[in-house]
Amino acid sequence: MGLLDGKIALVTGAGTGIGRETAILLAREGAMVVLTGRRIAPLQEVVSVIETAGGKAAARALDVASRQAIVEAVAWVKGHFGSIDILVNNAGSASKVLNARFISEAEWNSTVNVNLTAVFNLTQAVLEDMIAKKEGTIITVSSLAVVNPNLLGGAAYGAAKAGVKNFMTFLHNTFRNQGIRATTILPGETDTPIMNDRARPPLDSERAMMLDPLDVARAVLLCASLQQGAMIPELHICPTFMRDTSADIETARWVGAPAGLADKPKS
């Protein structure tokens, strides 16, 4: 008997990193897991891993920036497997330009759309069925950039991640007596592929100090698998050791700066 037998879970950004490990753990506990992401091939690889271990999973390509695609994906899950019991909002992206001085409105909007608006759209798409069942779990992977916003994640990313924390608290305060559990998980630096897109990609020695995606996935599983009468509104998880990020921050400060800016360091 698994802790999640009979449950249907949807995990966004499930092809790599935290989403991949989360999908595997949820399936191991008996959930039927639908993996979504922009690229189908990594999702299918994870489905194969789950099925080889005796679990149940399916993959569907999904661009979370599209409300219509979200609505269609949730309807597809319901039609094939049943209504969603567990939603894990894990998909996210950071802007290339990190400094509020230089980021364009278009890049700001794109980052907020993926990290905040998509969470709203996904939540709204599953909420009515959860309310009807008087049971449902919505877990959003935010970031410790909410607590300490800086140039590592950037202005848009930090603001969006703070927004989803606020939104999840709204859900908790509004729908808890209708059986809806809304949880925000705030991880610190985690060794996932998104690190490759940093202004200064971390060295292997620096990555070794970060959280492993499995650490965060285990936190997601904990929040999803508690008995219905218990829930965790907010969970912080961070690396034990603090690394020096001053070089990362200084590099990020000047990405997108206009050529010839007076106070920009000379390369």
N, C-alpha and C positions, 0 to 999 in steps of 0.2 A: 504493500500500500504506500503510495506516494502522498506527500502533503498536498499536492495539487491535482490529484486524480479527478478527471471530469471537467477540469477548467480549460477554457480557451483563452490563450494569451496572444496579443499582438505586440511585437517588438520592432521598433523602428531603428534604422541604422544597424541592422543585425548581421551584416556581412563581415565585420571586423571588430576588433577591440572589445569594449564593454558590451556592446550589443550581441556580439557573437557568444561571449562567455555567458551572458545572461540567458540567451535562448537555450544553450546547452543545459544550464542548471535547471531552468524551468521545466524543460522536457524530461530531465532526469527524475524530477519529482512528480511526473505523471501528466503535466499539462500538454494539450495539443497546441503547439506553438506555430504561429504564422510569422515568418521572418520577412521584413520589408527593407528596402534600400534602393538606391538608384541603379545599382548594377546587379543583374540577376545571377551572374556566374558565382561570385562569392557567397551569395545566399544559398545557392544550390549545393555548394560544397559543405556548408554548415548543416543543411538538411540531411545530406549523406552521412555526416558524422553522427547526427542525432538518431537517424534510422538504424545505422549500424549498431548503435548501443541499445536498440530496442525501443526508442522513443518515437513520438509522432510529431511531424512537422511538415510545413509547406512553405513555399517561397513565392513572393509576388513583388515585382519591381514597383517602386512607388517614389514619386517626387513629392516630398512633403511640402514643397513650396506651392503646390497646386491644391486648392480646396476641393475642386472637382475630383481630382485623382484620389484624394483622401476619402471623400464620400463614396466613390465607386469601390475603393478597396475594402472599406468597412462593410458595404453591402455584399461584396463578394465573399468575405469571410462568413458573414451571417448566412448566406445562401448555401455555402458548402459545408460549414462546420457548426454553425450556431452563433448566437450573440456572444460578444466578447466579454469575458469576466475580468481580465487583467490587461491593462494598457500600459506599456512601458515606453515612455517618450524619451528615447535615447539619441535620436538623430540630431546632429548639430554641426555648425560650421563657424569658423572665425573669418573675419575680414582680412584681406591682405594688408590694407592700410590700417594701422592700429591707433594712431594719434588723432585725437579729435580736431587738431589743427588742420589736418590734410584729408581726412576721409571724405569721399563724395556722398551726396545724399543717396545716390543709387546703391552704393555699396553698403551704407548704413541700413537702408530699407531691406536689402537682400539678407543681411545678417539677422536683423530683427525678425524677418519673415520666417526663416528656417528655425530659429531658436525660440521664438515666442508665439508668433501667429499660428504656426503649424501645430503647436501644443493646444492652443484654443480650438482649432478646427478639428483635430483628432478627438479631443475631449467632447466637444459638442456632438460629434458623430456617434459616439458610444454611450453618451450619458442617458438618453431616454430609455434605452434597453436596461441599463444598470438600475435606474430608478424603478422601472417596472418590476424588476426582480428583487428590489430592495437589497441589492448586494453588488459590489463592484470595487475594483482596486485600480487606481490611477497613480502611477509612479513616474516622476519626471526627474531625469538626471540633469541637474543644474551644474553649479560650479562654485568653488570657494572664491572665485572672482566676485561673487556677490558680496562676500565679507570684506575682501581686500582688492577692490578693482584697481587695475594698473595696466601698463603697456604689454604685459605678457599676453593677456587675452585681447586687450584692446577695448576701446570705448564702447563700440557697438555690441560686442559679445558680452561684456560685463553688464551693460544695461539690460540686454535681452534676458540674460540669465537671472538677473534680479527681478525682472518682470514675471518670469515663470514661477519663481518662488512666491511672489505676491499672489499670482493667479491660483496656485495650488493651495495656498492658505485660504483664499476665498472659497475654493471648493470645499475644503475641510469645514470651514465655519458655516457654510450654507447647506451642505448636503449630508453631513455626518449622520443626522438622525433619520436619513433615508437609506442608510446602509452603505454610503459611498466613502471609501477610504482614499484620501489624497495625500500622497507623500512626496516630499522633495528630498533628493539626495544630492549633497554638495561635496563632490570629490575635489581633492587637490590635484596637482600634476599627475597625470596617468600616462604610462608608456603606451600610447596608441598611435596609429598612423597619422593622426592630425598633427602630431609633433613635427612631422616632416615638412609641414607648411609654415612653421614658425619663421619669423624674420631671421633668427639665428637657430637653426635646428640643433637640438641638444646633442652633445657627444654621448657615445655609448656609456661612458662612466657616469654621466649625469642621468641618463635614462635609468640606470641601475638603482638610483636613489628614489625614483618615482614609484607611485602605486602600480601594481600589476592590475590589468583589467579584471582579472579574476577576483581581486579584492573587492572591487566595486560591484561586480556581479553577485557576489555573495551577500552584499548589503541589500541589493535589489531582491534577491530571493528571500532574505529574512523578512523584509517588509511585505512581500507578496504572500508569504506562507503562514503568517500568524493566524491564529483562530479569528473568526469573524468579529468577535467582541473586542479585539485589540488592534491597535494600529500605531504607527510611528509617523507623526506629522513631518518631522525633519531630522535628517541624519547627516552629520559631517564626518568625512573620512579623509585623512591626509597622510602623507608620508611621515614616517617616524623622524627622519633626518631632514633638516632644512638645508637646501643648497643655495649657493650664491647665484642670484639671477641678475646681478647688476649689468653684466655684459649683454645679456638677452634684452634687458629693458633699454639700454642705450642704443642698441642696434634698431630695435623696434621704433624708437622715438622718431627716426628720420625716414622711415619707409614712406614713400609718397610725397616727400618734401619737394617743393619746386626747386629746379636747378638754380644755383647761385644764391640761395637763401643766406642771409648775412650771418646767422648764428649757427649754421650747419657746419659740423666739423669737416675739415678738409681731409679727403681720403689720400 
